[in-house]
Amino acid sequence: MERKIAGVGAFMGILAIILGAFGAHALKKQLTIEQLNAFETGVKYQMYHALFLLFLGFNTLLSEKAKKMVFQLVIFGVIFFSGSIYLLTTKAISGVDFKFIGILTPIGGALLIAAWSILFWNIWRTKR
């Protein structure tokens, strides 16, 4: 499980760097400042959670069950949060109005908060 979690974290990091470069260069002339800032927020949160997964993969304080739960919450949280931001901000390029998926952004945020909360709870209750 640790290898899978760390591998997905590394892949998410690679993807965040690619998307960040894409946003900084290719989207710079296509999007407004507000859209670029929002896109960058999606990239930042994706990278934060890529690093979070690397930490999780090498963490010895959590049970396999807790790791699996946190892993799944982070995956879906990033897809919903960052993914929806990417789609919502690139309407000018895609020509598709993804406004209907706007509800996924706060759901993704809630999933990420849940992942961090489970990590906190499991570390807090670990006996020294």
C-alpha positions, -999 to +999 in steps of 0.1 A: +000+000+000+028+024+009+044+020-026+010+027-043+004+058-021+038+073-027+037+065-064+004+082-068+018+112-048+048+114-071+025+112-102+002+139-088+034+161-082+045+156-118+011+165-131+009+196-109+042+208-123+030+202-159-003+219-152+015+248-134+038+253-164+008+251-188-010+277-168+020+300-165+028+299-202+000+286-225-029+300-205-014+333-197-028+350-228-060+331-229-074+336-194-081+366-172-059+373-141-088+360-119-090+327-139-052+323-138-052+328-101-080+302-096-061+278-119-030+283-098-050+276-067-060+242-081-023+235-090-011+245-055-037+223-038-028+194-060+009+198-052+002+202-015-017+169-016+010+152-037+034+159-009+008+149+016+006+115-001+043+111+000+042+118+037+013+093+041+031+066+022+061+067+044+043+073+077+044+045+103+020+060+128-012+051+109-028+017+104-033+003+068-070+010+072-065+046+081-039+051+053-063+036+028-091+059+039-070+090+038-055+080+004-090+076-011-102+109+004-072+128-010-076+112-045-112+121-048-107+155-030-080+165-055-100+153-085-131+172-073-114+203-060-085+209-084-102+191-113-133+212-111-112+244-108-092+234-139-124+229-159-142+259-146-113+283-153-106+271-189-140+277-203-125+303-227-104+276-243-126+246-242-158+265-251-177+243-226-194+259-197-187+236-168-207+257-143-228+226-135-197+210-118-191+240-096-206+221-067-177+196-068-152+222-057-165+226-021-172+188-019-135+182-029-124+207-002-145+189+024-130+155+013-095+171+017-104+184+052-117+150+061-084+134+050-064+158+072-088+153+101-084+115+099-046+119+098-047+143+128-070+120+148-049+089+141-016+106+151-033+122+181-045+088+195-013+069+188+004+058+220+040+070+223 
